[in-house]
Amino acid sequence: MHLDPLAIVTAFGLIFLAELPDKTMFASLAMGTRMRPLYVWFGTSSAFIVHVAIAVGAGGLLGLLPDWIVKVVSASLFAFGAFMLLRSGGGDDDEDEEIKTVTGFWPVYTTAFMAVFISEWGDLTQITTANLAASNGAWSTAIGSAVALMSVSALALLAGRFIAKRVPLKTVQRIGGLCMLGLAIWTVTEIFV
């Protein structure tokens, strides 16, 4: 097992920025206001770890392809991620889901796990994780992605209201989108170098 610190930091940075304006952050915040935050964090973190494992496995399969094909797929996925983040991001602000008060570890854990597990299928962060795993290594990507996702959930639970009032989510989306666009361009140039 080889761990690349740069790959870990890259995965962490990209996934963290991509997940900040995501509906999962708001779901964590909402659940944390009605349920015990630590139990919510255990549930969301477990779901994120499962999704990272699935994404890294898919990325590992991509890694078996010839290098130029992996780079074309990676560049395409990064470009798609940039497009998704840079386009006007309505919708998440309008979603107000009713969450019933739940007590006890297992009911809270299960509620939080299922909320994230179901909502994250095919999510931008899962696609990005698979993409990074194909080109930057499975373990490094898994560690960086999992820590980023768990950090966003913790951040939402601990300081979500502060961030929502002080940092416009469109700004976070734009920074993440520009990073993804830069990686798409970088990956395309690697094909020809």
C-alpha positions as a printed NumPy array, in Angstrom:
array([[  0.   ,   0.   ,   0.   ],
       [  1.524,   3.293,  -1.159],
       [  0.182,   6.558,   0.228],
       [  0.845,   9.732,  -1.707],
       [  0.46 ,  12.837,   0.521],
       [ -0.236,  15.066,  -2.498],
       [ -2.991,  12.722,  -3.704],
       [ -4.532,  12.709,  -0.211],
       [ -4.494,  16.522,  -0.048],
       [ -5.843,  16.807,  -3.608],
       [ -8.707,  14.416,  -2.888],
       [ -9.465,  16.152,   0.394],
       [ -9.499,  19.619,  -1.168],
       [-11.635,  18.743,  -4.171],
       [-14.142,  16.631,  -2.296],
       [-14.388,  19.121,   0.572],
       [-15.143,  22.01 ,  -1.791],
       [-17.555,  19.951,  -3.88 ],
       [-19.48 ,  18.704,  -0.832],
       [-19.805,  22.048,   0.986],
       [-22.677,  23.395,  -1.117],
       [-24.27 ,  19.951,  -1.441],
       [-27.65 ,  18.975,  -0.063],
       [-25.963,  16.505,   2.289],
       [-24.419,  19.363,   4.249],
       [-27.845,  20.903,   4.723],
       [-29.342,  17.528,   5.627],
       [-26.637,  17.067,   8.281],
       [-27.337,  20.525,   9.632],
       [-31.086,  19.887,   9.751],
       [-30.694,  16.482,  11.386],
       [-28.253,  17.948,  13.898],
       [-30.841,  20.464,  15.065],
       [-33.382,  17.745,  15.898],
       [-31.151,  14.778,  16.734],
       [-28.024,  14.191,  18.746],
       [-25.198,  15.602,  16.526],
       [-22.617,  12.938,  17.403],
       [-25.043,  10.144,  16.47 ],
       [-25.857,  11.933,  13.221],
       [-22.139,  12.245,  12.458],
       [-21.573,   8.51 ,  13.027],
       [-24.425,   7.722,  10.638],
       [-23.377,  10.15 ,   7.905],
       [-19.716,   9.138,   8.216],
       [-20.555,   5.445,   7.857],
       [-22.586,   6.131,   4.718],
       [-19.778,   8.252,   3.267],
       [-17.225,   5.49 ,   3.908],
       [-19.42 ,   2.988,   2.041],
       [-19.764,   5.389,  -0.899],
       [-16.014,   6.082,  -0.967],
       [-15.308,   2.329,  -1.05 ],
       [-17.718,   1.903,  -3.976],
       [-16.227,   4.888,  -5.827],
       [-12.635,   3.758,  -5.261],
       [-13.526,   0.281,  -6.523],
       [-15.01 ,   1.785,  -9.678],
       [-11.936,   3.991, -10.063],
       [ -9.687,   0.957,  -9.647],
       [-11.444,  -0.693, -12.573],
       [-10.886,   2.456, -14.637],
       [ -7.208,   2.237, -13.718],
       [ -6.914,  -1.068, -15.611],
       [ -7.564,   0.715, -18.913],
       [ -4.765,   2.194, -21.061],
       [ -3.388,   5.444, -19.63 ],
       [ -4.686,   7.743, -22.389],
       [ -8.234,   6.388, -22.026],
       [ -8.117,   6.946, -18.254],
       [ -6.946,  10.521, -18.84 ],
       [ -9.734,  11.203, -21.36 ],
       [-12.336,   9.784, -18.948],
       [-10.785,  11.732, -16.048],
       [-10.718,  14.994, -18.001],
       [-14.337,  14.452, -19.055],
       [-15.448,  13.778, -15.488],
       [-13.55 ,  16.803, -14.162],
       [-15.103,  18.959, -16.894],
       [-18.545,  17.608, -16.007],
       [-17.889,  18.359, -12.336],
       [-16.788,  21.893, -13.206],
       [-19.926,  22.384, -15.294],
       [-22.159,  21.135, -12.469],
       [-20.517,  23.445,  -9.915],
       [-20.278,  26.523, -12.127],
       [-23.815,  26.455, -13.5  ],
       [-26.416,  28.359, -11.552],
       [-27.014,  26.325,  -8.44 ],
       [-30.646,  26.738,  -7.506],
       [-32.691,  24.015,  -5.938],
       [-30.771,  23.146,  -2.78 ],
       [-31.896,  26.343,  -1.062],
       [-35.531,  25.51 ,  -1.755],
       [-35.447,  22.038,  -0.259],
       [-36.985,  22.081,   3.198],
       [-37.58 ,  18.521,   4.243],
       [-39.52 ,  17.708,   7.358],
       [-37.381,  15.642,   9.711],
       [-39.082,  14.061,  12.676],
       [-37.455,  14.147,  16.094],
       [-35.605,  10.881,  16.627],
       [-33.918,   9.776,  19.845],
       [-31.577,   6.925,  20.724],
       [-28.363,   5.918,  18.99 ],
       [-29.652,   3.321,  16.513],
       [-32.68 ,   5.253,  15.257],
       [-30.586,   8.42 ,  14.765],
       [-27.675,   6.487,  13.236],
       [-29.994,   4.642,  10.843],
       [-31.844,   7.81 ,   9.829],
       [-28.605,   9.691,   9.141],
       [-27.004,   6.719,   7.353],
       [-29.985,   6.174,   5.056],
       [-30.396,   9.878,   4.296],
       [-26.8  ,  10.122,   3.066],
       [-26.584,   6.641,   1.553],
       [-29.607,   7.198,  -0.667],
       [-28.87 ,  10.811,  -1.622],
       [-25.201,  10.316,  -2.541],
       [-25.648,   7.754,  -5.356],
       [-24.093,   9.182,  -8.501],
       [-23.298,  12.404,  -6.664],
       [-20.545,  14.685,  -7.928],
       [-18.275,  13.72 ,  -5.029],
       [-18.702,  10.01 ,  -5.735],
       [-17.875,  10.539,  -9.417],
       [-14.879,  12.706,  -8.499],
       [-13.639,  10.096,  -6.017],
       [-13.804,   7.375,  -8.682],
       [-12.014,   9.662, -11.098],
       [ -9.237,  10.478,  -8.624],
       [ -8.838,   6.819,  -7.629],
       [ -8.234,   5.894, -11.265],
       [ -5.381,   8.343, -11.617],
       [ -4.025,   9.042,  -8.109],
       [ -4.219,   5.698,  -6.324],
       [ -6.997,   4.021,  -4.406],
       [ -5.81 ,   4.319,  -0.806],
       [ -4.67 ,   7.933,  -1.008],
       [ -7.92 ,   8.948,  -2.694],
       [-10.028,   6.934,  -0.242],
       [ -8.373,   8.547,   2.772],
       [ -8.578,  12.09 ,   1.392],
       [-12.171,  11.696,   0.199],
       [-13.474,  10.013,   3.349],
       [-11.851,  12.572,   5.639],
       [-13.224,  15.419,   3.499],
       [-16.777,  14.057,   3.534],
       [-16.68 ,  13.351,   7.256],
       [-15.233,  16.829,   7.868],
       [-18.016,  18.527,   5.917],
       [-20.598,  16.602,   7.917],
       [-18.899,  17.577,  11.191],
       [-18.62 ,  21.164,  10.01 ],
       [-22.311,  21.235,   9.174],
       [-23.182,  19.837,  12.564],
       [-20.883,  22.17 ,  14.503],
       [-20.836,  25.408,  12.553],
       [-23.332,  25.152,   9.706],
       [-25.337,  28.187,  10.666],
       [-22.226,  30.348,  10.913],
       [-21.014,  29.324,   7.433],
       [-24.432,  29.769,   5.842],
       [-24.647,  33.321,   7.193],
       [-21.062,  34.394,   6.407],
       [-19.866,  32.583,   3.241],
       [-22.073,  32.598,   0.151],
       [-22.427,  29.04 ,  -1.125],
       [-22.154,  30.27 ,  -4.711],
       [-18.622,  31.437,  -3.878],
       [-17.71 ,  27.967,  -2.611],
       [-19.277,  26.401,  -5.712],
       [-17.306,  28.701,  -8.015],
       [-13.998,  27.945,  -6.302],
       [-14.691,  24.208,  -6.528],
       [-15.776,  24.524, -10.162],
       [-12.657,  26.447, -11.133],
       [-10.476,  23.833,  -9.417],
       [-12.277,  21.074, -11.355],
       [-11.91 ,  22.994, -14.619],
       [ -8.205,  23.436, -13.942],
       [ -7.835,  19.703, -13.324],
       [ -9.715,  18.91 , -16.547],
       [ -7.334,  21.127, -18.532],
       [ -4.301,  19.712, -16.721],
       [ -5.426,  16.126, -17.454],
       [ -5.969,  16.869, -21.16 ],
       [ -2.467,  18.356, -21.423],
       [ -1.029,  15.2  , -19.781],
       [ -2.376,  13.156, -22.688],
       [ -0.145,  15.046, -25.116],
       [  2.954,  15.446, -22.916]])
